[in-house]
């Protein structure tokens, strides 16, 4: 997995976990993604260094910085919109979800804007 994709997966996972529980820790990411503890520890530390999250070294709680939360929300929006677009053109929900999860990391901002407009009814596929 490329660095950017991995980073985005961690951020999106933290965002989704925070929607389910107040305190998110590295172990929650391990359980959700099925990654090794060492990989998650390295990934979390990279997100801290990039200024996307903070880590309470006593409790282990992970919190977003404002820029980290914004980035996570943008990634998740891509996921939701791409899933809807794939479903709208006839893909089964599980196939749409699986492929959107991969596409969200590589699609350009310009193409995403076109797809988002299509999903929101502002454009049609030609």
Secondary structure, DSSP 8 states (H G I E B T S, - for coil): --HHHHHHHHHHHHHHHHHH-S-B-HHHHHHHH---HHHHHHHHHHHHHTTSEEE-TTT--EEE-HHHHHHHHHHHHHHHHHHHHHHHTT--HHHHHHHHHHHTTT--HHHHHHHHHHHTTS----
